[in-house]
């Protein structure tokens, strides 16, 4: 009997090790802390899904919902694109990236949307939220109501811009549903998700989505970044009448997220003839949500190992670990697709990202009411003159702000955003601002320093009549470091 004990112990140990190995294979793959999703826009068919139902911090891809709710109100006749909104002290005090307009400044819904979607302006998101919902809290309820109607069961919103806040979560699955709904429900306004660049006074700001103007057929949507989430991107592209939507969450840099999205899209466009070889993954709505806490990537994204502060427009090529991952160690480094076997030819990151975007005429944005012709030229000149006016020396004015009940995010004192410098000299001629029918026409983002709000674990979206802040986190997670949204 004693002779068999060592053998029994060894057998039990081997069985235990095998059990752990199987569990590791079956568990959600978060080793690379990335979520990837590729779907068809028309049908919702899932072409690839990796960690797509793991809860995630959305960062500024939140603004897709802010734009959806706003443009739905326009379509329903509740407001117009010409409706004037006022910058409040709360909006002005939001952390960068922002336009930096002073409290009391007025601008149209149209211009606020363009500034929000291209520059990822956090102050403009609050201007829209207060204009429609009366407050951040009120608009968050509208956002959660809409998310529930669309079937975004893993999403809960606390603010309109994605700055860190308790309970502000989503998933790649839900973002795919939202992007698809935007294209389906608001086709006349989809121009807002693929504007290549805006010009405000003398500043020209390119879209943070690096695929626009570089990847063939790219036509949307939005980027996002906070330290806890990593680099996020929802992107769409159309070829031969077929539109695909790619979602990348938790990439290691602004460049890496664009390359990963391009890889997903390229694979989707090239697999038509091989689809019968792959198992069906169903539709995006049928993906089964995972009940878990969102990963917190703060140390990986914003730890002391980084030579420069991370931002939403990070051009660094940063290597990632793990099999099948991107290896971006130099200008000529190659990146592979995420599938095993039947891989398309290798694709160079330099070929996709190092080239300059197609030249475009930036879309002119401005303050004040809607203007055309000579009045528009005068408005642009006035905004330019105001930017050129040197700041008066003396005590810095501070805007006392009491945080809205719906957002736990503390915000910095209002400070005009003077960080963006034009990459193109003021020789660019101001063009007349057009709305949805305008022809699509991409500055360095301001460093974003939202206050350290503790993000919480994911909770299914609150019901429409429930205030956004009422969402209670299921499990505590580490506080995401404030950073660019």
ZINOR-V667361 format. One record per run of one state. SS is the DSSP state (h for helix, s for strand, l for the rest). FROM is the first residue (numbers start at 0). LEN is the number of residues. If there is no record, write none. Layout:
{{SS:FROM:LEN} {SS:FROM:LEN}}
//
This chain:
{{l:0:1} {h:1:25} {l:26:8} {s:34:6} {l:40:4} {s:44:6} {l:50:5} {s:55:1} {l:56:2} {h:58:17} {l:75:8} {s:83:3} {l:86:2} {h:88:4} {l:92:13} {s:105:3} {h:108:11} {l:119:2} {h:121:12} {l:133:2} {h:135:15} {l:150:5} {s:155:1} {l:156:12} {s:168:2} {l:170:1} {h:171:14} {l:185:1} {h:186:7} {l:193:3} {s:196:4} {l:200:2} {s:202:4} {l:206:11} {s:217:9} {l:226:3} {s:229:10} {l:239:2} {s:241:10} {l:251:2} {h:253:17} {l:270:1} {h:271:6} {l:277:5} {s:282:1} {h:283:3} {l:286:11} {h:297:5} {l:302:31} {s:333:2} {l:335:11} {s:346:2} {h:348:5} {l:353:9} {s:362:3} {l:365:2} {s:367:1} {l:368:4} {h:372:16} {l:388:67} {s:455:1} {l:456:11} {h:467:3} {l:470:5} {s:475:1} {l:476:9}}
//
